[in-house]
């Protein structure tokens, strides 16, 4: 469900001539074979917190890597997307004494679709599948097959249908024939979904789709090249484009940063200084009023509130902390963070380079959570963090990624993922938030907790946490 809300989020300002649309979808499920330890692999995500647990080597990190791969597809050619997750040598599944030469996957999601020209919001689903193959003829990695279906519900009642209950508004399939030629089949195309209202001629749209696919479908995902032609293609793409996985390295967080760095937290935790400085100096009214065409620098719609959340979170580490600020160094063109501590008679300004590993990681995690409401994953957040901080990060994640959070003006489903081995982390989780991962016959398998209701009752009765029962083998 979604409801109209007041702007209150980190937004990307994107202005295009001729109007634009706003999409906000949540990835619901993944099916995959041929990727690392995946063989007939499937996983389903729920809104809110999804906690992945399992023994070392079971494939937890492979799930995160596949999400990173999907994110890369939105903006990179397939060979670069494979390279960004370790290269073809590690991406393709090894079976016995051979390596698979194809990766098959399917992703399904749903959310809201908003056309600004019509000033209406609709619910919708998407279904994208592809086969990635090593082409012996071309000596490179290509998309052998792709198919993308989108379902936009013009009735504006998200409770009326699920995927497949309505005919798709867009359904295009590409295949590479034995001679290397691309065969494009357009199963469905609603001309109202073409990029510009002045060009919603179905015949022209079909010709553009076929021409683009002929030249690009081997190298690029449909999510990346068809959005220039069909408006609703951004529907799945937006969900994946912002996907980030964090494995924070405290020494990277503490480093001064160039004043020109982009204001968002990188996977290793760098970018904290640039992000805090943007929150400290942001004027969203100016940014929106005079935004240039195709302006894509992150802009924070409620910077002061976000900054207050970050400062307040610092008091959980040390109750003497009263402020965290960024000072630009004009001589070296660097941004340097300082932390103010109030000890009653003394006010101490501490350079961020002197804070502990746990404090550095805490600030990076909190800032990343507060400023990012897209697909979000944290690997083993317990590293460097005090047990009390581990419980607090779970509370923060659950609060920020509750069943319905808002993006721009609408409430939508979002979710976060963490992988963990920590009993403390698990003690703060709920049984129905767990995704249990195991390696069976060399392949990764996942399942949700089957006895979550019984566990919840037992936890309430005894006072023991979920981590205790997980380590005792009571989680089924």
Order of alpha helices (4+ residues) and beta strands (2+ residues): beta-beta-beta-beta-alpha-alpha-alpha-beta-beta-beta-beta-beta-beta-beta-alpha-alpha-alpha-beta-alpha-beta-alpha-alpha-beta-alpha-beta-beta-beta-alpha-beta-alpha-beta-beta-beta-alpha-beta-beta-alpha-alpha
